Amino acid sequence: MAIIQGFLYVLQPLHFMFLFLGVAGGIIVGAIPGLTASVGIILLLPLVYQLDASTAIVMLCGMFCGAMYGGSISAILLSIPGTPSAAATVLDGYPLSQKGEAGKAIGVATIASATGGIISTFCLIFIAPQLARFALKFGPEEYFALMIFGLTIIASVSGKSLVKGLIAGFFGLLVATVGLDPVTGYARFSFNIPNLMAGFPLLPVLIGLFAISQIFIQLEAVGEKIRHYKQKINKVLPSFKELKRLLPTIIASSFLGTFIGIIPGTGGTIASFLAYNEAKRWSKDPDSFGKGNILGVAAPEAANNSTTGGAMVPLLSLGIPGDVVTAVMLGALLLIGIKPGPFLFREHPEIVNSIFAGMLLANVLILLLGILSVRLFPQVLRTPDAILFPVILTLCFLGAFSLNNSVYDMSVALIFGVIGYIMRKNSFPIAPVVLGVILGPIAEDELGRALIIAHGDWTVLFQSPIAIFFYAISLLSLLYSLKMQFSTCCCSPKKGSWNY
């Protein structure tokens, strides 16, 4: 099988070392409140930019999987989810910690996370090539319609305010238009500034919006809170009897999380709460949930980690991100010269196989590192914010500079960091901006190709059944987001007012 070649590649000492560093770094990033998988991937970009494509993607996959698991550590020990997808883990993880069972809670979270990740990766291995084979039939008009569908994810990741999400998305599309038109070559919004002729560099934009803006927010709170976990962590692994009781829930939650992950615009947070709710609904003792039921740790952790493989299905086979983290991953892949989509499977099968093998081995490493390092986690969480975040901020600027050894790139990172900070302070979501910046140019390029082939006849965009299908589900996606927004508004304390 071709995947064997992927394993042989990843298991080479140098490549395995980068995978190990990615997983270990991801666990640390995920465990520290305020940092997320997106930030971790962005911090890695300056390093992986210097590596070959297969090694770079293996390290990024390690960071992705590790960070998704790492969020459970602070959720259990401190009642602070390290990543948004670990929010459901707090409900029973922290009560278990208060009972002196933090070790067992982390052990179960580790086993559930690794199992969920492995199951979802196997689903990725079987589903993605079939979907990519179908997508090989796409022409420019189908790809344009697909990117339009991808842009409707903006509505899904807009949070409580659809209006603010759409404003942020349009801002991202506007940023993407700066520079030369891909079809005509005319300069747009460059104001005769040479650096702007090529548009805003993607890496500094991502560093500013995701990393620097988040660090500015965290620096505001330095000194307000001190993280300590003083209890001794003893037993880590659950008994065989407990594991046997947990296994059906872990497997069911893993498949649920994989399915949720495949649906663009969902992600680990939705999957974890759905899995938690299902585990509670099917439990013989639902009243114990929220008071320290170990099933309340196993279900959400299996679900949120299984979204890693699920979210990679549309990313690899169609080139559409499944969630916010894979949107950043899409930007990372484009930066290192990899364009996700069906042609990736045909033209670069070695990269695809490296991703499959890397994600499987990353989840095995999560199991080993999680069990062996559990007593070190409290030490990581004791790192003072006053030291941690200034160091990360410095790394962000060094990363932006290292791309082209350019002070201009550092300036772009700072400007978008300030923009991102202002957006966060005013409750504007960041993810729609990133989706606009990344997907906008791809959609524009495919639109230009379609119109050139059709000699300017725009009706070609509506002649393909596949394109019409994507337009239809784009409309359904928007209508569903509007329905959810309306439901939220109706349930809000201020009746009749939109929750902007």
N, C-alpha and C positions, 0 to 999 in steps of 0.2 A: 504493500500500500504506500501511496505517496506520503502519507503523514509520517511514516517511519523516517523518511528523509528529513522531515522537520525535527523529529526527536534527535536524530544524529547530529543535526546542526546545533540545536539548542544545548545539547549535552556536552558540546565541546567546552573545555574549561573556561576560556575567555567569555564566551557567550553566556554560559551558565552563571558566571560571576555577575554579569550585567543584569541578568534576570533576578538573581538573588538580591542585588543592591536595589533593584526596582521594587521588589516585594517588601523588603525590610524598610526601605524609605517610605513606601506607601502606607505600611502599618503605622509608622511614626507620624506621618502627616495626617492620616485619618484619626489617630488617637488624640491629636492636639485640637481642642475646640477652637474654631475660627479658621482652621485650614480644611480644605476639602480635596477630593480627588482631582477636581479641575485645577486647583492651585498647584497640587503636586505635579501634575502632568506639565503644566506651564513652566514650573521651576526646572523640570528636566530638559526642556526643549533645547536650551543652549548647549547642553552636553551631548544629547543624542544627535544634534545637527551635525556633529563632527564624525559620527559613526556611520557604518554602512547601513542600508535601509533595513535589512533583516534584523540586525542586532538592535537597532534603534527601536523597532516596533516591539521586539521581545521585551525590552526594558520598560517601554510605555505600558504594555499589557500587564507587566508585573506591578507597576505603580497603580494602575487602575484597579486590579483585583485586591492588592494589599490595602489600599485606602478605603475601599468599600468595607472590608473587614475591620480595619482599625477603628472606625467610628464607634464600634460596639464597646471598646475598652473604656473610654471615658463615660459612655452611657451607663455602663454597669458600675464603675467605681465612683463616679462623681455626679451622676444624674444629669450630665451634660452631653448630649449626643455630639460626637466628634464630627460627624457628617449628617446632613439632613435625613438620609435614609436610615439612620440608626435611632430616629426619634421613638419609634415603636418599641425598641429594645429597652428603653428607659423604664417603661411601665412595670415590667417585672424584674428586669435586671438589677435595678437599684435596690428594690426591696430585698432581693436575695443577698445583695452586698451588705445591707444593714443587718441581716440575720447572721452574718459571718460566713456566707457561702459564695463570696465573690469569685473564688478560684473555680468552683464548680460551674458558676454562671459563665465565666470566660471560657472554660473548657467546652461547655455545650455550645456556646456561640462560635467557637473555633471549629468544632466538628460540623456544625450546621452550615457555617459559611463555606467551608471547604467542600462539603458534599453538594451544596447548592451550586457552587462554581463549577465543579466537575460535571454535574448533570447538565447544566446549561451549555457548557462547552461541547459536550457530545451532541446536544441538539443543534448547536451552531455548525458543527462538522457535517451533520446530515442535511440540514435545511439550507444553509447558505449556498452551496454549490448548485442545488436544484433551482433556487430562485435566481441565481446569477445566469444560469443557462437560459432561463426564460427571458431575462433582461437583455440578452444578446440581440434580441429582435428589435430593440429600441433604436429609433432614429433621433435626430435632433428635436423634433416636435414632441416625441414621447418623453425625452429627457427634460425638456422645458416644463412639460406638465408635471413630471415627477418632482422637479425642483419647486414648483408652485405648491405642490402638496407638502414638500419639506418645509416651506416657509409658513404653512398654516400651523406648524408646531409652535410658532410664536404665540398663538392664542392659548395653547395648552400649557406653556411655561410662563404665562403672564402673572401667575399668582392670583391675588385677590382682585386685581384691577385689570380688566381686559383693555380698557382705554390706555392706561399707562403702558401695558405690554405692547400694544400696537404702535404707540408713539415711539417706544424704544426700538421696536423692529424697523420702523421706517427710518429712524435715525441710523441704524446699522446699514440699511440699504443705501442711504445717502452717503455715508462714509465710504461704502464700496464703490461709488461712482467717481470718486476723486482719482484723477490720473487720465491716461489715454483711453479713448474708446476702443474696445477690442476689435471692432469692425471697421470703423472709419479712420481711426488713428487721431481723431481730434482730441485736444487737451480739454479736460473738464475740471473746473474748480481748482486749477493749479495756480492761478494768480501770478503766472510767470515765475514761480518759484521752482527751480530745477528739481529739487528733491521730491516735490509733489507730482511731478510728471509721471512717476512710476506708481503713484498711489501711496497710501499709508502702508508701511510694512506690517505684515500680519502678526509676527511674533511680538513686537513691542505693543501693538494694540491689545493683544490677548493678555500680555503681562500687566499692562495698565488696568484694563477693565476688571480682570478677575483677581489678580494677586495684589497689586499695589493698592487698589481701592479698598480691598478687604483688610489689608494691614493697617491702612489709615484708620479704619473703623476700630480695629482691635487696639491700636495705640491710644485711642481716646479712653479706653477702659483700663489701661495699665495702672496698677495700684489699687483699683477698686475691688478686685477679687484675687484671692490667693488659693491655688488648687492644692489640696493635700488629701492624701488617703493614708490614714494611720493604721488601719487594721491589718493584721497579718494574713497573708494569703496562704492557705494550707492546701487542702485537697483540690486537685485540678480536674482530673478525669471523672466522669460519672461512672457509676457501677454498670456492669453488663445488663442488669435488670432494668435500670433506668434508661440505658441506651436503647434497649429493645422496645421500651415503651415510647421513646422519642422518635424512633426511626420512621414510622408511618407519617407522622406530622412533618418531619424534615423532608421526606421524599415528595409528599403532596405539595408542600410549600415551595419546593424547588421547581416543580413543573409549573405551578401557578406563577412564580416570579419570572420564569423563562418566557411564558406566554405574555405576561404584562410587559416585559422588557422588549419584546419584538414590536409591540405597538408603539409607533413614534409618538413622542410627547408625554410618555408616562414616567417611567423611571423607578428607582428603588424605594422612594418614600411611599408611593401609592402601593407598590407590591408588598411592602412590609406591613402596612396597616391592614391591607386586605387579608394577608396570611394570618396576621394576629387575630383578626375578627373571625376568620374561619376556624382557627384552632380553638378559640373560645366557644364558638357556636357548637362545635362537635365534641367539646370536652364533657366528661361526666361530672366535672366540678367547676362550672364556669364562674362561680362566685369567688374562687381563689385567684382568678386573674386580676392583676393589679396589686396583688399582695405578696408576690414572690413565687408564682407558678413557673417552673422551669420550661414548660411548653411555650410560655409567653416570651421566652428568649430564643428558643429553637426555631419557632415558626418565622418571626420577622427576619432573623439573621439568614436563614436558608433562602428566604424570598428575595431579600435585597441583594445578596451576593449572586443569586442566579440571574439577576437582570443583567449582569456583565456579559454573559454569553448571548442572552436574548437581544440586548441592545446592539451587539456587534453584527447581528444578522442583517438588518437593513443597511447598516453602515458599509459592510464589506460587499454585499451583493448588489445594492442599489445606489450607494453613495449618499444615503440620507441618514443623519444621526438619529438614534433612537431616543436619546435624552440629552441633558445638558453636558454631561461628561463626554459622551461620544461626539458631541458637537465640537468640543475642544480637541478631542482625539482626531476628528476629521481635519481640523486646522493643522494639527501636528503632522499628520500623514502628508498633507499637501506640502508642508514646509520641507519635509525630507524627501520629496520627490515621488510620493506614492499617491496615485489618484484612485480612491476606492470606487468600486463598481464592477460590473460583470467582466470587463476586459482585464481586471486585475487577476481573475482566476485563470484566464487564458494566457496572458502575457507574462505574469509573474507568479506561477504556482508555488515557487519556493518561498515567497513571502507569505502567502496564504497558509502554507503548511507550517511555517515558523510561528505564525500567530496561533494556530490550533495547538501545536505542541507547547508553545510558551504559556498559553492560558491554562492548559492542563497541569503543567509542572508548577505554575505559579500557585495554584490552589493546593497542590501537595506541599509546597513550601509554607503556605499559610498554616496548614495543619501542624507541621513540624515546628515552625517558629512560634506559633501561638501557644503550643503546649510547653515548649522548652523555655520560653521567655516570659511566661506569665508573671513571675515574681519581679521582673525588671520594669513592668509597665508603670507601676506607681512612681518609679524614679523619673521616667520620661515625663510624666504629668507634673512633676515638681519643678520643671524648668521654668524660671521666672519669665513672665511675658516681657518685662523690661529689657531682657537680654535677647530672648528668642526672636521677637518681631523686628527689631532693628537689624539683626543679622540677616533675616529673610529679606527685608527691604533692600539691603545692600546687595544681596544675591540677585534680586530682581533687576536692579540697574546694571549690574555686571553682565547678566544674561542678555539684556537688551543691547548693551554695547558690543558684546562678543559676536553678534551675528555678522556685522559688517565693520566692526571696529569704528563705529560711528557715534559721535555725540548726538547727531540728529535722531538716531533711533532711541537714545536715552530720553531725549526731549519728548518724542512721541509717546513713550511709555509713561512719562510723568504727566503729560497733558491728558491722556486717556485715564490715568490713575485718578486725577482730579475729577474728570468727568464722571467716572464710575463712582467715586466717593459721593459726589453731589447727588447722583441718581439713587444710591443706597440710602442716603439721608432723607430723600424725599419719596422713598418707597417705590422707585422705578426698578423693575427687574433688569438684571444684567444679561441674562441668557438670550432674550430676543435680539439684543444688539449684536451679540456674537453670531447668532444664526443669520442675521441680515448681512453681516460683513463676510461670512464664509459662503453662504449659499447664493447671495445676490450675484456675484460675478459669474458663477457657474450658470445660473439661469439666464443671465444676459448673453453669455457666450453661446449657449445652445439656441436661444432665440435668434441671434444674429445668423447662425449657421442655417437654421430652418428657413429664414426669410431669403437668404442668399440662394439656397437651392431652389426655392419656389419663385425666384425672381420678384420678390416683394409681395407675393400674394399671401396676405395674413390668414386667409381662410384655411391654409394648410395646417394651422395649429389645431383645427377642430375636425379634421378629416379622419384621424386615426381613432379606432375604437379604444385602443389602450390609453391614448391621451384623454379621450372623453371620460374614460373610467377614472383617471387620476383627478380630472377636474371635478367629477361628481363627488369623490371621497374628500376632496379639498373642501367643497361646499358643506358636506356633512360634518367635517371636522370643525369648521367655523360655527355652524349652527349648534353643534353640541357644546362648544365652548360658550356660546351666547346663552344657551339653556342653563349651563352650570353657573354662569355669572348671574343670571336672573334668579336662579334658585337661592344663591348666596345672598343676594340683595333682599329677597323676600323674607329670609330667615334672620336678617340682621336686626339689631334693636331699633334702628331708625327705619320704620316702615315707609316704603315708597321711595326710598333714596337709593341710588346706585352706590355701591361700595368702591368708589374711585380711590 
